[in-house]
Amino acid sequence: MQEYKLFIDGEWTGSSSGETFDDFNPATLELIARLHKASKDDVQRAVDSAEDAFEAWSRTPAPRRATILFRAARMLEERKEELARLMTGEMGKVLKEARGDVQEAIDITYYAAGEGRRLLGETTPSELPDKFCLTVRRPIGVVGLITPWNFPIAIPAWKIMPALISGNTLVFKPASDTPLLSIELVKILTEAGLPRGVLNLVMGEGSTVGGAIVKNKKIRAVSFTGSLETGKWILGEAARDMKRVSLELGGKNPIIVMDDADMGMAIDGVLWGAFGTTGQRCTAASRVIVQEKILPLFQKRLIERTKLLKIGNGLDENVDIGPVINNTQLQKIARYIEIGKEEGAKLVLGGRIIKPLPGHFIEPALFSDVTPDMRIAREEIFGPVVSLIRAGDLDEAIKIANSVEYGLSSSIYTKNITNAFKAVEKIEAGITYINAPTIGSEIHLPFGGVKSTGNGTREAGTTAIEEFTELKTVYFDYSGKLQKAQIDVE
Ligand code: UN1
């Protein structure tokens, strides 16, 4: 079994406390790796090393920083299959999805590398003669990145690549359930030529290691994807030092199915949106709001199709649904199944923990007769559980869609163009899909949500650069005399 150390100041170094933690395959429960756990001192060393590296890295021309990213992207491409297999063995998602996860990392790496020749600011006329106005982008400084386990390489890459191309230096903590892909990503970037200290990897629990990152005064920005509870804590802590924070938190994403929809397509969409990644996406569809006329037939057909999904080890190419990440999550999902029953929803399919498979498996679950006030219709479960909710018309469907505290992704299935535009206008979410499920974002568009899903920032797309840069406004006066804005108006 492999043991992995921390990566600080360009060296793989053991934890100063000597503490380690274990990494298991969720499908087989095999122990696959032992990882060094960072102490507070280790985090401080990582921050110091990032601080030392900042001057040289931020002064390296962005197109030259990009050459390292282009090289890393090509290496990721060459190793795509191997990395996908490693991911399935650690995180559990089925192989074709793991390949997609690596592809997303490849895409953002190329995209961020391309930004090395843009990093656009703006130029605009001055109100005074012989004066030139522009904005330039500057890196923020030492940035802390904290990532979740559900996209073990895509989400780290979403954050690392734009942060690097913008000239920041980093202290990065991946989720303790899935550190292996992050270790590979750090190795690839190092081999591609990233200078020492620019990217430091610390591992361990969120409460200690993540906490030490967030509280460190030298860290000027934190980018976090994870739970609402942790996000709120980070925002509060960061306020003390006026740190920049970007948060991608939970979702309770609805798919609205109108009675004019193509039903077969909507069912395909629900199966993929709700049960892909075993429902463990922030964008997973967990509420399916169906117009009442078609609800009975829709429910019947959805049950039939869900029954056909094959559960098992994601390395088997025939499997549709892999395991849940760990026992805590498995028990949390099982508890929500009980809560749903107690609240009076009808469990029409699945929801049982599967034994005697050794891993953390649960059957995809469908609840009917769910009302919007029930906890299973409001709280993020992060598992393969769908609540079917009845709506009379589009207005009611949208009202239900908006009745939760989250607002990440959303979807509507309809053939009616008016319905589609109304949904775009009225659904409170960062993302709305028309005739496609709630998952499947592309890296060159902004990703993020409204309400409690975040704090207004967006990842990926051109907004990825905004997330990791400061704007400087420059006024260049070449008139040779004092000119006064707002005063010299004649
Ligand atoms: C997440 O839901 O946790 O849209 C991230 C998707 C992926 C990213 C999802 N591109 O499903």
Residues whose N, C-alpha, C, O or C-beta is under 5 A from the ligand:
A	BS01	UN1	R281 C282 T283 I439 G440 S441
